[in-house]
Each structure stands twice: as structure tokens, then as C-alpha cells.
Amino acid sequence: MSAADCAMWNQGLTLLGGLVSIYIILSQGWKLIRGLKCHVISRWWRTDLKQFGRWAVVTGATDGIGKAYAQELARRGLDIVLISRTQEKLKKVADEIKKEFGRNVKIIQVDFTKGSEIYQLIEDELKGMEIGILVNNVGMVMAGTPSRFLNAPDLSKAITNIINCNVQSVLQMTQIILPQMVERKKGVIINLSSEAGNFPYPMTTMYSASKVFVDFFSRGLDAEYKSSGITVQCVMPLFVSTDMTFKIKKNIFVKAPEDFAYEALNTVGYTHRTSGCLSHSLQSYALNMILSENLLKIVFSTKIMGKLWSKWKKDYKKS
């Protein structure tokens, strides 16, 4: 190769490197701007959620993130429909919302691990109500410690429960409520997925896979109905201090459910896919930069996950 050819080749590589650098700077800068808009600007310029309709429906609404969403929606002026499986808890949360926020509350008792037979009752109970917001929050993890697929306790029942609760509930509740939103040309559907839906997480494979479904369904549905005035948002949190995570201690990485719901609802209208809060968005960004599927296989297929789970359960029982 002649000196002229080498010089031309070096110039080409330099140009390519410059273009790649510009692309990286612009793409990362755009992510930063979007993050500021979603998590900082939205604290002062929030979407008025009352414009979408009088009622908000929240599934899995008696504990954790679901309860926090219900309370925050009531704080923002909506009447609330609480759907969960325990009548006593439903009445308690309903009374709390009525007393603190002065909103109307309707309760529907169903067990989402059951089959499709529960949805006719829900549809009948919601008939004639102007529902502006649906929060598909209900979900479950596998019983016991994280384990390989075949080692899950009572596997056949676990498969049915996790599909019914984490997957079918999202589809069925959307089928019930979306038509009236389309008719009124406005509405918000918020589907709770998880950071576990960004990668396959061994030892919690069924839960992780179910959350991938929620994410993909949300993204597709948003594309289908955005032109009809419907906002579909997928929320993919990391650790929130709830019963599901054994009330892991709150810190800069782990959010209280009330704080998480407040920040997550601020992002409605700003983004269709979010980690929910600034802390979790930063963590998700870092994880996606450094983690790979192979690394996750190494870490989560070892005893590390089991030891962490056992520690959280032990601390939870002490509290």
C-alpha cells in the first residue's frame, strides 16, 4: 500500500471515528434531555390527570406500589376503583382514601390468580363508569427462594398463577376498559412491568419473562392507539420497599412506594416507557451500560441470588 493510500485510509478512519463520536454524544445528550424533562421538569409541569375521566382503576391496590398509585391518584383529584383479593384490606384502603382525600371509592374483590371467569364480574361492576386511567399493577413473584425452573415449588400451579396474575390480567383489564377510552378519544393505561423485563434473569425466569410480555404489549398498544388519544405507559421499576421485596431498607437506590408513585405519575404524558423515578432511571441506564446477558447468567445462576433473598426474608421477619 502506498503512502497516499495509507494517508487516505487514516483520513477515512478518522472521519468514521468522528462521526461515531458525534453520534454517541448526540444520542447520550438526547437521553439526558429526555431524562431531565421526565424527572425534573415534570415536577412543576405535570399532566392534569383529571382531564382523562372521573375514575381511575387500580389492580392489586391494597399494598405496595398499587396502593401508592391509588392514593396519589386520589390526591390528584380522581375517584378510585380498588381491585384486589382481600376484602378486609380493600375496605381499609378505601376508608383511608375517603378520609384523607375526600374521594369516592369503589371496591371489587377478585383473585387475579384465578382464570378468565373473574372478568365478567369486573366488567359488570365497572359498567357505566367514566374511567380515565387504568393502572395494571397486580403481579406476583414465585413462592420460596429463587430457583431453577423445574425446582419451583408446586410448578404446575405456579405457572398458572403467574400467567393469570402477571399476563392475563393486563390483557383482560385492557379489553374491558380500552373501548370506552377509544370512544371518548382520551385515556391513560399504565402497565407495571419491571427492570427484570430488560434482560432474562435466571432463577426468576418466569417472573422476568412475564414482565417482558407487559413491556412489549405496552409498546405495541401505545403505537396502535396513540392516534386515538390514548396514552399507554410501561413502568419498569427497580427495587421498591414493599412486601414483595420483603420491605428492603429504603435508601437512594430503593424507593418508598409513595415516593415512587408520585414521581412515576409525574412522567405520564412525557414518556411511554420509564423506570418511574430519577433514581431508578439512573440505575437502569448504568445497568444497561455494564451488564450483558452472559454476565447475568453467571451472577444469577450462582448462589448469590439465593443468599440475598434469604437475607431479605430474614430481615423482613425481624421488622
JOWOLIN-V387831 format. One record per backbone hydrogen bond with DSSP energy under -0.5 kcal/mol. NH is the residue of the N-H (numbers start at 1). CO is the residue of the C=O. If there is no record, write none. Layout:
# JOWOLIN-V387831
nh: <NH & NH>
co: <CO & CO>
This chain:
# JOWOLIN-V387831
nh: <6 & 7 & 8 & 9 & 10 & 11 & 12 & 13 & 14 & 15 & 16 & 17 & 18 & 19 & 20 & 21 & 22 & 23 & 24 & 25 & 26 & 27 & 28 & 29 & 30 & 31 & 32 & 33 & 34 & 35 & 36 & 37 & 38 & 39 & 40 & 41 & 42 & 43 & 44 & 45 & 46 & 49 & 51 & 52 & 53 & 55 & 56 & 57 & 58 & 59 & 60 & 61 & 66 & 67 & 68 & 69 & 70 & 71 & 72 & 73 & 74 & 75 & 76 & 77 & 78 & 79 & 80 & 81 & 82 & 82 & 83 & 83 & 84 & 87 & 90 & 91 & 92 & 93 & 94 & 95 & 96 & 97 & 98 & 99 & 100 & 101 & 102 & 102 & 103 & 106 & 108 & 110 & 110 & 112 & 114 & 118 & 119 & 122 & 123 & 124 & 125 & 126 & 127 & 127 & 129 & 131 & 132 & 132 & 133 & 134 & 135 & 136 & 136 & 137 & 147 & 151 & 152 & 155 & 158 & 159 & 160 & 161 & 162 & 163 & 164 & 165 & 166 & 167 & 167 & 168 & 169 & 170 & 171 & 172 & 173 & 174 & 175 & 176 & 177 & 178 & 180 & 181 & 182 & 183 & 184 & 185 & 186 & 187 & 188 & 189 & 190 & 190 & 191 & 191 & 192 & 192 & 193 & 193 & 195 & 197 & 198 & 201 & 202 & 204 & 208 & 209 & 210 & 211 & 212 & 213 & 214 & 215 & 216 & 217 & 218 & 219 & 220 & 221 & 222 & 223 & 224 & 225 & 226 & 228 & 229 & 230 & 231 & 232 & 233 & 233 & 234 & 235 & 235 & 236 & 241 & 242 & 245 & 246 & 247 & 248 & 251 & 255 & 255 & 257 & 260 & 261 & 262 & 263 & 264 & 265 & 266 & 267 & 267 & 268 & 270 & 271 & 274 & 281 & 282 & 283 & 284 & 285 & 286 & 287 & 288 & 289 & 290 & 291 & 296 & 297 & 298 & 299 & 300 & 301 & 302 & 307 & 308 & 309 & 310 & 311 & 312 & 313 & 314 & 315 & 316 & 317 & 318 & 319>
co: <2 & 3 & 4 & 5 & 6 & 7 & 8 & 9 & 10 & 11 & 12 & 13 & 14 & 15 & 16 & 17 & 18 & 19 & 20 & 21 & 22 & 23 & 24 & 25 & 26 & 27 & 28 & 29 & 30 & 31 & 32 & 33 & 34 & 35 & 36 & 36 & 37 & 40 & 41 & 41 & 44 & 47 & 48 & 49 & 50 & 130 & 79 & 133 & 81 & 135 & 83 & 83 & 63 & 63 & 64 & 65 & 66 & 67 & 68 & 69 & 70 & 71 & 72 & 74 & 73 & 54 & 104 & 56 & 80 & 106 & 58 & 81 & 108 & 85 & 86 & 87 & 88 & 89 & 90 & 91 & 92 & 93 & 94 & 95 & 96 & 97 & 97 & 98 & 97 & 80 & 82 & 84 & 108 & 110 & 111 & 115 & 116 & 118 & 119 & 120 & 121 & 122 & 123 & 124 & 126 & 129 & 55 & 130 & 55 & 188 & 57 & 134 & 190 & 135 & 203 & 148 & 149 & 152 & 154 & 155 & 156 & 157 & 158 & 159 & 160 & 161 & 162 & 162 & 163 & 163 & 164 & 167 & 167 & 168 & 169 & 170 & 171 & 172 & 173 & 174 & 177 & 177 & 178 & 179 & 180 & 181 & 181 & 229 & 132 & 231 & 134 & 188 & 189 & 233 & 136 & 190 & 191 & 235 & 237 & 194 & 195 & 199 & 200 & 201 & 204 & 205 & 206 & 207 & 208 & 209 & 210 & 211 & 212 & 213 & 214 & 215 & 216 & 217 & 218 & 219 & 220 & 221 & 222 & 225 & 226 & 225 & 187 & 230 & 189 & 231 & 272 & 191 & 233 & 274 & 255 & 240 & 242 & 243 & 242 & 245 & 254 & 239 & 253 & 241 & 256 & 257 & 258 & 259 & 260 & 261 & 262 & 263 & 264 & 265 & 267 & 267 & 234 & 277 & 278 & 279 & 280 & 281 & 282 & 283 & 284 & 285 & 286 & 287 & 292 & 293 & 294 & 295 & 296 & 297 & 299 & 303 & 304 & 305 & 306 & 307 & 308 & 309 & 310 & 311 & 312 & 313 & 314 & 315>
